Amino acid sequence: MRKIPIILFIAFSFNAFSQDKSVQLTGILVSTDSLLTIPFANVLIKNKEQGTISDFYGYFSLVANKGDTIIFSCLGYKRARYIIPMKTDENFITVVQKLASDTIILKETKVYP
């Protein structure tokens, strides 16, 4: 009977010392020139194999750790980065990320009959 309080104390002490570093990051992707939403853009965590894609309305949501660098990319737009702050007490962060349009110039193509 005496062992049960000791076991509970040990279980709760491990839980108190292990601070959760994960953060729920949600947001919306918009273009800088027209503020229209950007659908189906890539949202990746740098140096990890985790990420997501924004939906039709530009909305995204993913779980990351504090200090992670989030990379936003989409065809026709320049890449953008967001670093989740280390010194935050929030477990839920919402961002509005702007992506600048990118122009790609291709070489001249000659078409012959």
DAUR-V284712 format. One record per run of one state. SS is the DSSP state (~ for helix, > for strand, _ for the rest). FROM is the first residue (numbers start at 0). LEN is the number of residues. If there is no record, write none. Layout:
ss: {SS;SS}
from: {FROM;FROM}
len: {LEN;LEN}
This chain:
ss: {_;~;_;>;_;>;_;>;_;>;_;>;_;>;_;>;_;>;_;>;_;>;_}
from: {0;1;17;21;31;36;37;41;45;50;53;58;65;68;73;76;77;79;83;91;99;100;101}
len: {1;16;4;10;5;1;4;4;5;3;5;7;3;5;3;1;2;4;8;8;1;1;12}
